Amino acid sequence: MTEWVPSLTKIIGIVIAGILMIFLGKYNQKKRIAPWQKLFFQIVIAVLIIAAGVKIEFLRNYSGGYWYLENLSIPITIIWLITITNSIGQTDELGDITPITVLIAALTFFIVSIFQRQGLIIAEILSAFLIIFSTAIILLKKKGTGGKYKHFSSYYMFFGFMLAIIAIVGVLKSTAALTLLTPLLILGFPLVDTSYSFIANYLSDNYLGNVSESKLRQQLIEQGFSWKGANMVIIATCIYLSVIAAIVSIREDLFLFLIMIGAGYLAYFWLRQRVLNGEKIIEADEYRQKVEFFGVPLDRINCHQALEYIERFIEEKKTHFIVTPDTLAILRARKDKQYLEITREADLVTPDGSGILWATGFLDEPLPERITGIDMIKHICHLAVEKEYKLYLLGAKEEVIKRTVDNLEKLFPGIRIVGYHHGYFDSDNINIKDINCKSVENDIINDIVSKKPDFLLVGMGVPKQEIWIFKNKEKIGVPVCIGIGGSFDVISGKIPRAPLWMQNHGMEWIFRLVREPKRLKRTICLPYFIWLVLLAKIELLFRSER
């Protein structure tokens, strides 16, 4: 009988042993038999499969020679079968991801067997069977059969037993130079987890206690990983080791193996450091209805609610300060402590950037909508006409601010703009020594105070406008002070606004970049912002909430 025709005795032995292992798993799930009794029955089944001709007879070493096991063949086979069976059969803690690890291992064994082209038909059939079986369990769970796979946990010892057999009749029987390394990699995490659990039980005088409890996952959780994060580390480890196994079995390069193992460890070390010491990028404050994003407290409100706040500010007759940060302003807050503290002192902080909405939604703390500076001005002007509120405009160049006033008066007939001034008096620096500039600033403050506006709109750019308002808000006593960035340039007609479809799809920044190439230096910060958000997402997925 050639190698391409599988032994009927082996097939019958595998089928019978597999059925017995299923019965043992179901009986153990129902009766919870003692560990030593379970081990005894597993050994009996292992002896049965050895009698059918499935055993580890030799291994090929890296130098090209063979290690013939001879008298050690049977005990090594039993140890291998029992170890893998119990490694995969962890039902107490790893049960919820066991079908996933089985699918990864079976798929890798199948790929390795195909690429080695050794005619390992039994291994390929068993691998395909486990791929189908484990996939079916995963899909059934996703359709709502429960949060865990407890209904199928009686099959886990059977899964482990079949994977151990696949390794014997498949990879370990091949002529590849690193045959022993390949199955150890594919089954690496379950093997290490069981060994660690056994040692932990031994050190706690538990000996043959509950070895199927995952001690490695407990360690991951104690190191700061969430339950879900620990599962993801386990699955990622299984996938990565399986990829290494497939590459090593095809390339047979020990140096490449060492590099990939080192890279994997560095990746885990980096992730662990991020989980333990990573920056807290986003945090919800449900009581105040705010989302702190890079420390900036963004109000979780829509435009209509913002206007309600503004009306209340005016009624209170006290000075209130509104900040409208965009994506780049949020990045600035990470480095500029003064700007960050100003935003934290503001009475209202609304998001003026599609990037902010994307990031907060991606990090599971979505904001209702984007409230741009220009849209805020339009709503304020409508409100001002309706309630006869007074406005004062400060910022931009002389000709720009004049055209802004003219255009607003045309767009909103009856609006009361009681004063305006350009923003080029260089007064944001507290240490400035230019007496003329300070005199101009004082004149502006006196003008604002004398005209008693209800709104002060300041367009001098971030963070200059926020610093100026924060420094002078108590002097001017305006009920609503708001920084609106470059909105005066748009309202004046100096810079056209992006088409509506670009605004709705968060592409306004592209339009501004095309119109103003000088903004490129600022725009190149956006990939860095995306990178920070992706890091934050990783940390949210893996980090335990403490």
C-alpha positions as CSV (number, residue, x, y, z in Angstrom):
1,M,0.0,0.0,0.0
2,T,1.6,3.3,-1.1
3,E,1.9,6.5,0.9
4,W,-1.0,8.0,-1.1
5,V,-3.4,5.3,0.2
6,P,-4.1,5.8,3.9
7,S,-4.1,2.7,6.1
8,L,-7.5,1.5,6.8
9,T,-6.4,0.5,10.3
10,K,-5.3,4.0,11.1
11,I,-8.5,5.5,9.8
12,I,-10.6,3.1,11.9
13,G,-8.4,3.8,14.9
14,I,-8.7,7.5,14.5
15,V,-12.5,7.4,14.1
16,I,-13.0,5.2,17.2
17,A,-10.6,7.2,19.3
18,G,-12.2,10.4,18.2
19,I,-15.7,9.1,19.1
20,L,-14.4,8.0,22.5
21,M,-12.9,11.4,23.1
22,I,-16.2,13.0,22.4
23,F,-18.0,10.7,24.8
24,L,-15.3,11.5,27.4
25,G,-15.7,15.2,26.9
26,K,-19.5,15.1,27.2
27,Y,-19.3,12.9,30.3
28,N,-16.8,15.2,31.9
29,Q,-19.0,18.2,31.2
30,K,-21.9,16.5,32.8
31,K,-20.3,14.8,35.8
32,R,-17.1,16.8,36.3
33,I,-14.9,13.7,36.8
34,A,-11.7,14.0,38.8
35,P,-8.6,15.1,36.9
36,W,-6.7,11.8,37.5
37,Q,-9.7,9.9,36.1
38,K,-9.9,12.1,33.0
39,L,-6.1,11.6,32.5
40,F,-6.5,7.8,32.8
41,F,-9.2,7.6,30.1
42,Q,-7.2,9.9,27.9
43,I,-4.2,7.6,28.2
44,V,-6.3,4.6,27.3
45,I,-7.6,6.3,24.2
46,A,-4.0,7.3,23.3
47,V,-2.9,3.7,23.6
48,L,-5.7,2.7,21.3
49,I,-4.6,5.1,18.6
50,I,-1.0,4.0,19.0
51,A,-2.2,0.4,18.5
52,A,-3.8,1.5,15.3
53,G,-0.3,2.6,14.0
54,V,-0.5,6.4,14.8
55,K,2.7,7.2,16.7
56,I,5.8,9.4,16.6
57,E,8.6,7.1,15.3
58,F,11.2,9.6,14.2
59,L,12.0,13.3,13.8
60,R,14.2,15.0,11.3
61,N,16.6,17.5,12.8
62,Y,17.8,20.8,11.3
63,S,21.1,19.4,10.1
64,G,19.3,16.9,7.9
65,G,19.7,13.7,10.0
66,Y,17.0,11.7,11.8
67,W,16.2,11.2,15.4
68,Y,14.8,7.6,15.8
69,L,12.8,7.4,19.0
70,E,12.7,3.5,19.2
71,N,11.6,2.6,22.8
72,L,10.7,6.3,23.5
73,S,8.2,6.3,20.6
74,I,5.2,5.2,22.7
75,P,5.7,7.3,25.8
76,I,6.5,10.4,23.7
77,T,3.4,9.8,21.6
78,I,1.2,9.5,24.7
79,I,2.7,12.6,26.2
80,W,2.2,14.5,23.0
81,L,-1.4,13.4,22.6
82,I,-2.4,14.1,26.2
83,T,-0.6,17.5,26.3
84,I,-2.3,18.8,23.1
85,T,-5.6,17.3,24.1
86,N,-5.7,19.2,27.4
87,S,-4.1,22.3,26.0
88,I,-6.9,22.8,23.5
89,G,-9.6,21.4,25.9
90,Q,-9.6,24.4,28.2
91,T,-13.2,25.0,29.0
92,D,-13.2,27.1,32.1
93,E,-11.7,30.3,30.8
94,L,-10.4,29.9,27.2
95,G,-13.6,28.2,26.1
96,D,-15.0,31.3,24.5
97,I,-12.1,31.5,22.0
98,T,-11.2,27.8,21.7
99,P,-13.0,27.3,18.4
100,I,-11.0,30.3,17.0
101,T,-7.7,28.8,18.1
102,V,-8.7,25.4,16.7
103,L,-9.6,27.0,13.4
104,I,-6.3,28.9,13.2
105,A,-4.3,25.7,14.0
106,A,-6.3,23.4,11.6
107,L,-6.0,25.9,8.8
108,T,-2.3,26.3,9.3
109,F,-1.8,22.5,9.4
110,F,-3.7,22.2,6.2
111,I,-1.6,24.9,4.4
112,V,1.6,23.4,5.6
113,S,0.6,19.9,4.5
114,I,-0.4,21.2,1.1
115,F,2.8,23.2,0.5
116,Q,5.1,20.3,1.7
117,R,3.5,18.1,-1.0
118,Q,4.2,14.9,0.9
119,G,0.9,13.2,0.1
120,L,-0.3,13.6,3.7
121,I,-3.9,12.9,2.8
122,I,-5.0,11.8,6.3
123,A,-3.7,15.0,7.8
124,E,-5.3,17.1,5.1
125,I,-8.7,15.4,5.5
126,L,-8.6,15.8,9.3
127,S,-7.5,19.4,9.0
128,A,-10.3,20.2,6.6
129,F,-12.8,18.5,8.9
130,L,-11.7,20.6,11.9
131,I,-11.8,23.8,9.8
132,I,-15.4,23.1,8.8
133,F,-16.4,22.0,12.3
134,S,-14.8,24.9,14.2
135,T,-16.1,27.5,11.6
136,A,-19.6,26.1,12.1
137,I,-19.4,26.6,15.8
138,I,-18.1,30.2,15.5
139,L,-20.9,31.0,13.1
140,L,-23.6,29.5,15.3
141,K,-22.3,31.5,18.2
142,K,-22.5,34.7,16.2
143,K,-26.1,34.0,15.4
144,G,-27.0,34.3,19.0
145,T,-26.4,31.0,20.8
146,G,-25.0,32.7,23.8
147,G,-22.0,34.8,24.9
148,K,-19.8,31.7,25.2
149,Y,-19.5,28.4,23.4
150,K,-20.4,26.4,26.5
151,H,-22.8,24.2,24.5
152,F,-19.9,23.0,22.4
153,S,-17.2,22.8,25.1
154,S,-17.6,19.0,25.4
155,Y,-15.9,18.8,22.0
156,Y,-12.8,20.6,23.0
157,M,-10.8,17.6,24.1
158,F,-11.8,16.0,20.8
159,F,-10.5,19.0,19.0
160,G,-7.2,18.9,20.8
161,F,-6.9,15.1,20.2
162,M,-7.5,15.5,16.5
163,L,-4.9,18.3,16.2
164,A,-2.3,16.2,18.0
165,I,-3.1,13.3,15.5
166,I,-2.8,15.7,12.5
167,A,0.7,16.8,13.8
168,I,1.7,13.1,14.0
169,V,0.4,11.8,10.7
170,G,1.1,15.1,8.9
171,V,3.8,17.6,9.8
172,L,5.9,15.3,12.0
173,K,6.0,12.7,9.3
174,S,7.2,15.1,6.6
175,T,10.7,15.5,5.3
176,A,10.9,19.2,6.2
177,A,14.0,20.2,8.2
178,L,12.1,22.0,11.0
179,T,9.3,19.4,11.4
180,L,9.3,19.5,15.2
181,L,9.3,23.3,15.3
182,T,6.3,23.6,13.0
183,P,3.6,21.9,15.2
184,L,5.1,23.5,18.3
185,L,4.6,26.9,16.8
186,I,1.1,26.1,15.5
187,L,0.0,24.8,19.0
188,G,2.4,27.2,20.8
189,F,0.0,29.3,22.9
190,P,-2.2,26.4,24.1
191,L,1.0,24.4,25.0
192,V,2.6,27.3,26.9
193,D,-0.7,28.2,28.6
194,T,-1.2,24.6,29.9
195,S,2.4,24.3,31.0
196,Y,2.2,27.6,32.8
197,S,-1.1,26.6,34.4
198,F,0.2,23.3,35.5
199,I,3.3,24.9,37.1
200,A,1.1,27.6,38.8
201,N,-1.1,24.9,40.2
202,Y,2.0,22.9,41.4
203,L,3.5,25.9,43.1
204,S,0.1,26.6,44.9
205,D,0.1,22.9,46.1
206,N,-2.9,22.2,43.8
207,Y,-0.9,19.6,41.7
208,L,-3.4,18.0,39.4
209,G,-6.0,20.6,40.1
210,N,-7.9,22.6,37.5
211,V,-5.1,22.8,34.8
212,S,-7.7,23.8,32.2
213,E,-8.0,27.2,33.8
214,S,-6.1,29.7,31.7
215,K,-3.4,31.2,33.9
216,L,-1.8,33.2,31.1
217,R,-5.0,35.0,30.5
218,Q,-5.2,35.8,34.2
219,Q,-1.7,37.2,33.9
220,L,-2.7,39.4,30.9
221,I,-5.7,40.8,32.8
222,E,-3.5,41.5,35.9
223,Q,-1.1,43.4,33.6
224,G,-3.8,45.8,32.6
225,F,-5.5,44.1,29.7
226,S,-9.2,43.8,29.5
227,W,-11.0,40.4,29.2
228,K,-11.6,41.2,25.5
229,G,-8.0,42.5,25.2
230,A,-6.6,39.4,26.7
231,N,-8.6,37.3,24.2
232,M,-7.3,39.4,21.3
233,V,-3.7,38.9,22.5
234,I,-4.2,35.2,22.6
235,I,-5.8,35.0,19.2
236,A,-3.2,37.4,17.7
237,T,-0.5,35.2,19.2
238,C,-2.0,32.0,17.7
239,I,-2.3,33.7,14.3
240,Y,1.3,35.1,14.4
241,L,2.8,31.8,15.5
242,S,0.9,30.0,12.8
243,V,2.2,32.4,10.2
244,I,5.7,31.8,11.4
245,A,5.1,28.0,11.3
246,A,3.9,28.2,7.7
247,I,6.8,30.4,6.6
248,V,9.4,28.2,8.4
249,S,8.0,25.0,7.0
250,I,8.2,26.4,3.5
251,R,11.5,28.4,3.7
252,E,13.2,26.2,6.4
253,D,15.2,29.3,7.6
254,L,16.1,29.2,11.3
255,F,17.5,32.8,11.1
256,L,14.2,34.0,9.7
257,F,12.3,32.2,12.5
258,L,14.4,33.9,15.2
259,I,13.8,37.4,13.6
260,M,10.1,36.8,13.5
261,I,9.9,35.6,17.1
262,G,11.9,38.7,18.2
263,A,9.7,41.0,16.2
264,G,6.6,39.4,17.7
265,Y,8.0,39.8,21.2
266,L,8.8,43.5,20.6
267,A,5.3,44.1,19.3
268,Y,3.8,42.6,22.4
269,F,6.2,44.6,24.6
270,W,5.1,47.8,22.8
271,L,1.4,46.9,23.2
272,R,1.9,46.1,26.9
273,Q,3.6,49.5,27.4
274,R,0.8,51.3,25.6
275,V,-1.8,49.5,27.7
276,L,0.0,50.3,31.0
277,N,1.3,53.8,30.3
278,G,-0.5,55.0,27.2
279,E,-2.1,58.5,27.0
280,K,-5.7,58.7,27.9
281,I,-7.0,60.3,24.7
282,I,-10.7,60.2,25.2
283,E,-13.0,60.0,28.2
284,A,-16.7,60.7,28.6
285,D,-18.1,62.9,31.4
286,E,-21.7,61.8,31.5
287,Y,-22.6,64.1,34.3
288,R,-21.5,67.3,32.4
289,Q,-22.4,65.8,29.0
290,K,-18.9,66.4,27.7
291,V,-16.3,64.3,25.9
292,E,-12.7,65.0,26.9
293,F,-10.6,64.6,23.8
294,F,-6.9,65.1,24.3
295,G,-8.0,66.9,27.5
296,V,-10.2,69.3,25.6
297,P,-13.8,69.1,27.1
298,L,-16.1,69.1,24.0
299,D,-19.7,69.6,24.8
300,R,-22.0,66.8,23.6
301,I,-24.6,69.0,22.1
302,N,-26.0,69.9,18.7
303,C,-26.3,73.3,17.1
304,H,-29.8,74.0,18.4
305,Q,-28.7,73.2,22.0
306,A,-25.7,75.4,21.5
307,L,-28.0,78.3,20.7
308,E,-30.0,77.6,23.8
309,Y,-26.9,77.9,25.9
310,I,-26.0,81.2,24.1
311,E,-29.4,82.7,24.9
312,R,-29.0,81.7,28.5
313,F,-25.6,83.3,28.6
314,I,-27.0,86.6,27.4
315,E,-29.8,86.5,30.0
316,E,-27.3,85.9,32.8
317,K,-25.5,89.2,31.8
318,K,-22.2,87.7,32.8
319,T,-19.1,87.2,30.6
320,H,-19.1,83.8,28.9
321,F,-16.4,82.3,26.6
322,I,-17.0,79.9,23.7
323,V,-14.2,78.0,22.0
324,T,-14.7,76.3,18.6
325,P,-11.6,74.1,18.1
326,D,-10.9,72.2,14.9
327,T,-8.7,69.1,14.5
328,L,-5.5,71.1,14.4
329,A,-6.5,73.0,17.5
330,I,-7.1,69.7,19.3
331,L,-3.5,68.7,18.4
332,R,-2.2,72.0,19.6
333,A,-3.8,71.4,23.0
334,R,-1.5,68.3,23.5
335,K,1.6,70.6,23.4
336,D,0.3,74.0,24.3
337,K,-0.7,73.8,28.0
338,Q,-1.9,77.4,28.0
339,Y,-4.3,76.8,25.2
340,L,-5.5,73.5,26.9
341,E,-6.2,75.3,30.1
342,I,-8.1,78.0,28.3
343,T,-10.4,75.4,26.6
344,R,-11.0,73.9,30.0
345,E,-12.0,77.2,31.4
346,A,-14.4,77.9,28.5
347,D,-18.2,77.9,29.1
348,L,-18.9,76.1,25.9
349,V,-16.6,74.1,23.6
350,T,-18.1,73.0,20.2
351,P,-16.3,70.8,17.6
352,D,-15.4,72.7,14.4
353,G,-13.8,69.9,12.4
354,S,-15.0,66.7,10.7
355,G,-11.9,65.0,11.9
356,I,-13.1,65.5,15.5
357,L,-16.4,63.9,14.7
358,W,-14.7,61.0,13.0
359,A,-12.3,60.4,15.8
360,T,-14.8,60.6,18.6
361,G,-17.2,58.3,16.8
362,F,-14.3,55.9,16.0
363,L,-13.4,55.8,19.7
364,D,-17.0,55.0,20.7
365,E,-17.8,58.5,22.2
366,P,-19.6,60.1,19.3
367,L,-20.6,63.8,19.2
368,P,-24.0,64.8,17.7
369,E,-22.7,67.1,14.9
370,R,-20.0,69.5,13.7
371,I,-20.6,73.1,14.6
372,T,-18.4,75.3,12.4
373,G,-17.5,78.9,13.2
374,I,-19.2,80.2,10.0
375,D,-22.4,78.3,10.8
376,M,-22.3,79.5,14.4
377,I,-22.0,83.1,13.1
378,K,-25.0,82.7,10.9
379,H,-27.1,81.3,13.7
380,I,-26.0,84.1,16.0
381,C,-26.9,86.7,13.4
382,H,-30.4,85.2,12.9
383,L,-30.8,85.3,16.7
384,A,-29.4,88.8,16.9
385,V,-31.9,90.1,14.3
386,E,-34.8,88.3,16.1
387,K,-33.9,89.5,19.6
388,E,-32.2,92.8,18.7
389,Y,-28.9,91.7,20.1
390,K,-25.8,93.8,19.4
391,L,-22.5,92.5,17.8
392,Y,-18.9,93.6,17.9
393,L,-16.4,92.1,15.4
394,L,-12.7,91.9,16.0
395,G,-10.1,90.4,13.7
396,A,-8.8,90.0,10.2
397,K,-7.3,92.8,8.1
398,E,-8.9,96.2,7.8
399,E,-10.4,95.7,4.4
400,V,-11.6,92.2,5.2
401,I,-13.4,93.2,8.4
402,K,-15.1,96.1,6.6
403,R,-16.4,93.8,3.8
404,T,-17.5,91.3,6.5
405,V,-19.6,94.0,8.2
406,D,-21.1,95.1,4.8
407,N,-22.0,91.5,3.8
408,L,-23.6,90.6,7.2
409,E,-25.7,93.8,7.0
410,K,-26.9,92.7,3.5
411,L,-27.5,89.1,4.5
412,F,-29.2,90.0,7.8
413,P,-31.2,93.2,7.4
414,G,-31.7,94.9,10.7
415,I,-28.7,93.4,12.3
416,R,-27.0,95.7,14.9
417,I,-23.2,95.6,14.4
418,V,-22.2,98.3,16.9
419,G,-18.5,98.2,16.2
420,Y,-15.5,96.5,14.6
421,H,-11.8,96.5,14.5
422,H,-9.0,94.7,12.6
423,G,-6.9,92.1,14.4
424,Y,-3.4,93.3,13.6
425,F,-2.4,95.2,16.7
426,D,-0.1,92.4,18.0
427,S,-1.5,92.5,21.5
428,D,-1.8,88.8,22.4
429,N,1.7,88.7,24.0
430,I,1.5,89.7,27.7
431,N,5.2,90.7,27.7
432,I,4.8,93.1,24.8
433,K,6.6,96.4,25.4
434,D,5.3,98.4,22.4
435,I,3.4,101.3,24.1
436,N,1.6,102.1,20.8
437,C,0.2,98.6,20.5
438,K,-0.9,98.6,24.1
439,S,-2.6,101.9,23.5
440,V,-4.4,100.5,20.5
441,E,-5.5,97.5,22.6
442,N,-6.8,99.7,25.4
443,D,-8.7,101.8,22.9
444,I,-10.3,98.6,21.5
445,I,-11.2,97.4,25.0
446,N,-12.7,100.8,25.9
447,D,-14.6,100.9,22.6
448,I,-16.1,97.4,23.3
449,V,-17.0,98.4,26.9
450,S,-18.7,101.6,25.8
451,K,-20.8,100.0,23.1
452,K,-22.0,97.1,25.4
453,P,-22.4,94.4,22.7
454,D,-24.1,91.1,23.5
455,F,-21.7,89.2,21.3
456,L,-18.0,89.7,20.6
457,L,-16.8,87.7,17.6
458,V,-13.0,87.4,17.5
459,G,-11.3,86.1,14.3
460,M,-7.6,86.2,14.9
461,G,-6.7,82.6,14.6
462,V,-5.9,79.8,17.1
463,P,-4.7,80.3,19.8
464,K,-4.3,84.1,19.5
465,Q,-8.0,84.8,19.7
466,E,-8.6,82.5,22.7
467,I,-5.7,84.0,24.6
468,W,-6.9,87.5,23.9
469,I,-10.4,86.8,25.0
470,F,-9.4,84.9,28.1
471,K,-7.0,87.7,29.1
472,N,-9.5,90.5,28.6
473,K,-12.9,88.9,29.2
474,E,-13.4,90.4,32.6
475,K,-12.5,93.8,31.4
476,I,-14.9,93.9,28.5
477,G,-17.8,92.2,30.2
478,V,-19.5,90.9,27.0
479,P,-22.1,88.1,27.7
480,V,-20.9,86.0,24.8
481,C,-17.3,86.0,23.5
482,I,-16.4,83.5,20.8
483,G,-13.3,82.8,18.7
484,I,-14.3,82.1,15.1
485,G,-10.9,81.6,13.4
486,G,-10.8,82.5,9.7
487,S,-14.6,82.9,9.3
488,F,-14.3,86.6,8.5
489,D,-12.2,85.8,5.4
490,V,-15.0,83.5,4.1
491,I,-17.9,85.9,5.0
492,S,-16.1,88.8,3.4
493,G,-15.7,86.8,0.1
494,K,-11.9,86.8,0.3
495,I,-12.0,83.0,0.5
496,P,-14.9,81.1,-1.0
497,R,-16.3,78.2,1.1
498,A,-16.2,74.6,-0.2
499,P,-19.2,73.3,-2.1
500,L,-21.9,71.8,0.1
501,W,-21.2,68.2,-0.9
502,M,-17.6,68.6,0.3
503,Q,-18.8,70.1,3.6
504,N,-21.1,67.2,4.1
505,H,-18.4,64.6,3.5
506,G,-15.8,66.2,5.6
507,M,-13.7,67.3,2.6
508,E,-13.7,71.0,3.2
509,W,-10.1,70.9,4.3
510,I,-9.1,69.7,0.8
511,F,-10.8,72.7,-0.7
512,R,-9.1,75.1,1.7
513,L,-5.7,73.5,0.9
514,V,-6.2,73.9,-2.8
515,R,-7.2,77.5,-2.4
516,E,-4.5,78.2,0.2
517,P,-1.4,76.1,-0.4
518,K,0.3,77.8,2.5
519,R,-2.0,75.6,4.7
520,L,0.1,72.5,3.7
521,K,2.4,72.9,6.6
522,R,-0.6,72.6,9.0
523,T,-2.4,69.9,7.0
524,I,0.6,67.5,7.2
525,C,-0.2,67.2,10.9
526,L,-3.5,65.3,10.0
527,P,-1.8,61.9,9.4
528,Y,-0.2,62.2,12.8
529,F,-3.7,62.9,14.2
530,I,-5.0,59.8,12.5
531,W,-2.1,57.8,13.9
532,L,-2.9,59.0,17.5
533,V,-6.5,58.1,17.1
534,L,-5.6,54.6,15.9
535,L,-3.3,54.1,18.9
536,A,-6.2,55.3,21.1
537,K,-8.5,52.7,19.5
538,I,-5.9,49.9,20.2
539,E,-5.6,51.0,23.8
540,L,-9.4,51.1,24.2
541,L,-9.7,47.6,22.8
542,F,-7.0,46.1,25.0
543,R,-6.9,48.2,28.2
544,S,-8.9,47.2,31.3
545,E,-11.1,49.9,32.8
546,R,-9.9,50.4,36.4
